[in-house]
Amino acid sequence: MISKNLKYLILFPFLLSFSLFAQSKLGGQYPMGLPIQPLTGPCLSLEGTGTGVQNDFLGMSKNPANLAKINRAVFNAAASFDFLKLANDKKTANVFGFNPHIISLGIPFGPAGTLGLSLDQRNNSNFKSHSNSAVQYSDLFSAFPDTSHLWIVQDGGSIVWQAGWGYSILNKVSLGLTYERYYFTKHTNFIREMTGSLNDTIIDSSSITFRGNGIRGGIMVPLGKLNLGFTGEYIFANKSTNYDLVSGTDTSTREIYFKPPPALGFGASYQFSPELLIAADVDATLWNRFYSDLAGTRLRNYAMNVSFGGQYIPAPNLLTPRYIETIQYRGGFRYTQLPAATASEAAVSIGAGLPVEQGGGLFDVIFEYGHRWDSKYTKYNEDFFGIKFGINGGRKWLKSSDTSY
């Protein structure tokens, strides 16, 4: 039996040559699917920038050291409606989907530090594809036209539970450390059907299930108006279960080692004034440390992500400002190298943080537009547009208050 991922890699150029009905075909090549930004609303509106930004509504999504400065219970949730346009030469297809990003909670315990809990989505492996082509069989007496149909249906992805702790040293340097429970699944159905003079159907399925443990840490150092942040993540290797079904009859189950890639990040922000903040991040996913028998397509040694973002609040310190003067206007840009050695994406976002109850909460609305491509497939590319929402709430539970959110 041909290796599953090798077979899909061989089929990929063929599938691009015919009718398109799919979620990201580029993401379908990658061993863990398409990366997703597991971030809260304020961080999403900065286009993923936030490793060096001190803000309790960023939670521990970008840097767990943010937990250290939380002085109230903070709740965050973010999700998006995503629109994808796939284009292959003159053929196009459109796909719509809903993606949850994160749900998190931070609970301070005074001088002892802050407890953080979160559930986030890291990768999405979902995609569908159908193609057909004419196949000609002939002998000495006649020619028989046949049609070959190919279907690939794949679903799955990764989600991560995190439990973290943040602590501030001398009310200056912030530290954060989290334990991660990592879940990854991917199930693929490959179906080939021949119709015409030769009728034949081949069904081949495979699935992988991984459960693992990891750690993630961060540090944030304030230097006047400048703030620096560093993060790192490591997921430990573990055995995963791989299941194969060939032609609906032969079944095999085996255990393989699987190890998600580590990641590193560095970020900085500068607070020009209470009104204006700018920030930049550089992240690296170390795919050369990824391990699986099902690696498939040729991966990068490491994939870089560079992002920039800014925030402007017209009147953050006025005692009686107009509501429009308290809105947090944000925007950002990022360039992301995808796991395949020849694939990348770029995106820009604008957003607004709408205050609720005088700082007790924040509702984020973000619009993102981006382009995804692979230089190996010059006639194929993907455009994506997302409408993202974030809900953020904060309250000091141990202090009485006349207001709520």
C-alpha positions in Angstrom: 0.0 0.0 0.0 1.3 3.4 -0.9 2.1 5.7 2.0 -1.0 7.8 2.7 0.6 11.3 2.7 2.9 10.4 -0.2 -0.2 9.4 -2.2 -2.0 12.7 -1.4 1.1 14.6 -2.3 1.2 12.9 -5.7 -2.5 13.6 -6.2 -2.3 17.2 -5.2 -1.3 18.7 -8.6 -3.8 16.4 -10.3 -6.6 17.7 -8.1 -5.7 21.3 -8.8 -6.2 20.7 -12.5 -9.9 20.1 -12.3 -13.1 21.3 -10.7 -12.7 23.0 -7.3 -14.9 22.4 -4.3 -12.7 22.6 -1.2 -11.6 24.1 1.9 -8.0 25.2 1.8 -6.2 22.7 -0.5 -2.9 24.1 0.7 -3.7 23.4 4.3 -4.7 19.9 3.2 -1.1 19.2 2.4 0.3 19.9 5.9 0.7 17.2 8.4 -1.4 19.0 11.1 -3.6 21.1 8.8 -3.8 24.9 8.4 -2.5 26.9 11.4 -5.1 29.0 13.3 -4.4 32.0 15.5 -5.6 31.0 19.0 -5.9 34.5 20.3 -8.3 36.8 22.1 -10.1 39.7 20.4 -7.6 42.5 21.2 -4.7 40.4 19.9 -6.5 39.3 16.8 -7.2 43.0 15.9 -3.4 43.6 16.1 -3.1 40.7 13.6 -1.5 38.4 16.1 0.9 40.9 17.6 1.1 40.8 21.4 4.1 38.9 22.8 5.5 42.2 24.2 2.1 43.9 25.0 0.9 44.1 28.6 -2.9 43.9 28.6 -5.1 41.8 30.8 -7.5 41.2 27.9 -4.7 39.4 26.0 -4.8 36.8 28.8 -2.2 34.1 28.2 -3.1 33.7 24.5 0.1 35.2 23.1 2.3 35.4 26.2 1.4 33.6 29.5 3.4 36.3 31.4 0.4 38.6 30.9 -1.2 36.7 33.7 1.2 38.2 36.3 -0.3 41.7 36.1 -3.9 40.7 36.2 -5.6 42.3 39.3 -9.2 41.2 38.5 -10.9 38.1 37.2 -10.8 38.2 33.4 -12.8 36.2 30.9 -12.1 36.1 27.1 -13.7 34.3 24.1 -13.1 34.8 20.4 -14.4 33.3 17.2 -14.7 34.1 13.5 -16.8 33.7 10.4 -14.3 32.9 7.6 -14.8 33.2 3.8 -12.4 31.5 1.5 -12.0 32.0 -2.3 -9.9 29.3 -4.1 -8.6 30.2 -7.5 -7.0 27.8 -10.0 -6.2 29.6 -13.3 -9.7 30.7 -14.4 -11.7 28.4 -12.1 -12.9 29.6 -8.7 -14.8 28.2 -5.7 -16.0 29.8 -2.5 -16.2 28.3 1.0 -17.7 29.6 4.2 -16.8 28.3 7.7 -17.0 29.1 11.4 -13.9 28.9 13.6 -13.7 29.2 17.4 -10.4 30.6 18.5 -10.1 30.6 22.3 -12.0 30.7 25.6 -10.0 31.6 28.6 -10.2 32.7 32.3 -7.7 34.4 34.6 -8.2 34.5 38.3 -5.8 36.5 40.5 -4.8 35.4 44.0 -3.1 38.5 45.2 0.6 38.3 46.1 0.5 34.5 45.2 0.0 35.2 41.5 -2.7 34.5 39.0 -4.2 31.3 37.7 -5.1 31.0 34.1 -7.2 28.4 32.2 -7.9 28.3 28.5 -9.1 26.1 25.6 -7.9 27.0 22.1 -7.8 25.7 18.5 -4.4 25.5 16.9 -4.9 23.8 13.5 -7.8 23.0 11.2 -7.4 19.9 9.0 -10.9 20.2 7.3 -11.0 20.2 3.5 -13.1 18.6 0.7 -12.2 18.0 -2.9 -13.9 16.4 -5.9 -12.4 16.1 -9.4 -13.0 14.1 -12.5 -11.3 13.4 -15.8 -11.9 11.4 -19.0 -10.0 8.2 -19.3 -9.8 6.4 -22.7 -9.4 2.6 -23.0 -9.2 1.1 -26.5 -8.5 -2.2 -28.2 -8.4 -3.3 -31.9 -12.1 -3.0 -32.4 -13.5 -0.2 -30.3 -12.7 2.7 -27.9 -14.5 2.9 -24.5 -14.6 6.4 -22.9 -14.6 6.2 -19.1 -14.7 8.9 -16.3 -12.4 8.8 -13.3 -13.8 10.5 -10.1 -11.6 11.4 -7.2 -12.9 12.5 -3.8 -10.9 13.5 -0.8 -12.7 14.4 2.4 -10.6 15.2 5.5 -11.6 16.5 8.9 -9.9 17.1 12.2 -7.3 19.5 13.8 -5.8 20.2 17.1 -7.1 21.8 20.3 -5.2 22.5 23.5 -6.2 22.8 27.1 -3.9 25.0 29.2 -3.6 25.6 32.9 -1.1 28.4 33.8 0.3 30.5 36.5 1.6 34.1 36.4 3.8 35.8 38.9 5.4 39.3 39.1 8.8 39.8 40.6 9.1 43.0 42.5 6.1 44.2 40.5 8.4 44.6 37.5 9.4 41.4 35.6 6.4 39.2 34.8 6.7 35.4 34.5 4.2 32.9 33.2 4.2 29.1 32.9 1.5 26.8 31.6 0.9 23.0 31.4 -0.7 22.0 28.1 -2.8 19.0 27.2 -2.6 18.6 23.4 -5.2 16.8 21.3 -4.8 16.2 17.6 -7.0 14.1 15.2 -7.1 13.8 11.4 -9.4 11.5 9.5 -9.1 11.2 5.7 -11.3 9.4 3.2 -9.9 8.8 -0.3 -12.4 7.5 -2.9 -11.8 6.7 -6.5 -14.6 5.7 -8.8 -14.4 4.6 -12.4 -17.6 4.8 -14.5 -18.3 3.8 -18.1 -17.1 0.5 -19.6 -15.1 -0.1 -16.5 -16.9 0.3 -13.2 -14.8 0.2 -10.1 -14.7 1.9 -6.7 -11.7 2.0 -4.3 -12.2 3.4 -0.8 -9.1 4.1 1.3 -9.3 5.7 4.8 -6.8 6.7 7.3 -6.9 8.4 10.7 -4.5 9.5 13.3 -5.1 10.3 17.0 -2.6 12.0 19.2 -2.8 12.9 22.9 0.3 14.6 24.5 1.6 16.9 27.1 3.5 20.1 26.8 4.8 23.2 28.6 4.7 26.8 27.6 6.5 29.7 29.3 6.9 33.5 28.9 8.6 36.5 30.3 7.8 40.2 30.0 10.3 42.9 30.9 9.2 46.6 31.1 11.9 49.2 30.2 10.1 52.5 30.6 7.8 53.0 27.7 9.4 50.0 26.0 8.1 46.5 26.9 9.8 43.3 25.8 8.4 39.8 25.8 9.7 36.2 25.1 7.8 32.9 24.8 8.6 29.3 24.2 6.5 26.1 23.7 7.5 22.5 23.8 5.2 19.5 23.2 6.6 16.1 24.3 6.6 13.2 21.8 4.1 10.4 22.5 2.7 7.4 20.7 -0.3 8.0 18.5 -2.8 5.6 17.0 -2.9 5.3 13.2 -5.8 3.5 11.6 -6.0 2.4 7.9 -8.9 1.0 6.0 -8.2 -0.2 2.4 -10.9 -0.8 -0.1 -13.5 -1.2 2.7 -12.1 -4.6 3.7 -8.5 -4.7 5.0 -8.0 -2.9 8.3 -4.8 -2.2 10.2 -4.0 -0.4 13.4 -0.6 0.6 14.5 1.1 2.9 17.0 3.5 5.5 15.7 5.5 8.3 17.4 4.2 11.8 16.9 5.7 15.1 18.1 4.2 18.5 17.3 6.8 21.2 16.5 8.2 23.5 19.2 7.8 27.3 18.9 9.6 30.4 20.0 8.5 34.1 20.0 9.9 37.5 20.7 7.9 40.7 20.8 8.2 44.4 21.7 5.8 47.3 22.3 6.3 51.0 22.7 3.8 53.2 24.5 4.3 56.6 22.9 1.5 58.1 25.0 -1.6 56.9 26.7 -3.3 57.3 23.4 -0.9 55.5 21.1 0.8 52.1 21.2 2.7 50.2 18.6 4.0 46.6 18.7 5.9 44.0 16.7 6.4 40.3 17.0 8.7 37.6 15.4 7.7 34.0 15.9 9.2 30.7 14.7 7.7 27.3 14.5 10.5 24.7 14.4 9.3 22.2 11.9 12.7 20.5 11.8 11.8 19.2 15.3 8.5 17.8 14.2 8.3 14.1 14.0 5.8 11.7 12.4 5.8 8.7 10.1 3.1 10.6 8.1 5.0 13.8 7.6 4.1 13.9 3.9 5.0 17.1 2.0 8.5 18.6 2.4 8.5 20.9 5.4 10.5 24.0 6.3 13.2 23.8 8.8 11.4 26.5 10.6 8.4 28.8 9.7 8.7 32.5 10.5 5.8 34.8 11.4 6.4 38.6 11.4 3.6 40.9 12.6 3.1 44.6 13.3 0.2 46.3 15.1 -0.9 49.5 16.6 -3.7 50.8 18.9 -5.1 54.3 19.3 -7.6 55.5 22.0 -8.7 59.2 21.4 -9.2 60.1 25.1 -8.2 57.3 27.5 -7.8 59.6 30.6 -10.7 62.0 30.4 -13.1 61.8 33.3 -16.2 62.3 31.2 -15.3 61.4 27.6 -17.8 60.8 24.8 -18.2 57.1 24.1 -16.6 57.4 20.7 -13.4 58.8 22.4 -13.1 55.6 24.5 -13.2 53.1 21.6 -9.9 51.2 21.1 -9.0 51.5 17.4 -6.5 48.8 16.2 -4.9 47.5 13.1 -2.1 45.1 12.1 -0.3 43.3 9.4 1.4 39.9 9.3 3.5 37.7 7.0 3.4 34.0 7.8 5.4 31.2 6.4 3.3 28.0 6.2 4.7 24.5 7.0 5.4 23.7 3.3 8.7 25.0 2.2 7.2 27.0 -0.7 3.9 28.3 0.9 3.2 31.5 2.8 0.3 33.9 3.6 -0.1 37.6 4.3 -2.9 39.4 6.0 -4.1 42.8 7.2 -6.7 43.5 9.9 -8.6 46.5 11.3 -10.7 46.4 14.4 -12.4 48.2 17.2 -12.6 47.5 20.9 -16.0 48.7 22.2 -15.9 49.4 26.0 -18.7 48.1 28.2 -19.5 49.5 31.6 -16.6 51.8 32.1 -13.8 49.3 31.6 -15.6 46.3 33.0 -15.7 44.7 29.6 -14.8 45.0 25.9 -16.4 43.8 22.8 -14.1 43.4 19.8 -15.1 43.5 16.1 -12.3 42.7 13.6 -12.1 42.5 9.8 -9.3 40.6 8.2 -8.3 40.1 4.6 -5.4 37.9 3.4 -3.8 36.0 0.6 -2.3 32.5 0.7 -0.1 31.0 -2.0 2.4 28.3 -2.8 5.1 29.1 -5.4 5.2 25.5 -6.4 1.6 25.9 -7.9 1.8 29.2 -9.8 -1.7 29.1 -11.0 -3.3 28.4 -7.7 -3.9 30.7 -4.7 -6.4 31.4 -2.0 -7.9 34.7 -0.7 -9.6 34.8 2.7 -11.7 37.2 4.5 -12.8 37.0 8.2 -15.2 38.7 10.5 -14.0 38.1 14.0 -15.5 38.8 17.4 -14.1 38.9 20.8 -15.9 39.1 24.2 -13.8 40.2 27.2 -15.0 40.8 30.7 -13.2 41.9 33.9 -14.2 42.3 37.5 -12.6 42.5 40.9 -14.5 39.7 42.7 -13.0 40.6 46.1 -14.1 44.2 46.0 -17.7 45.4 46.2 -18.9 47.4 43.1 -22.1 49.2 42.1 -21.6 48.2 38.5 -21.4 44.9 36.6 -20.8 43.7 33.1 
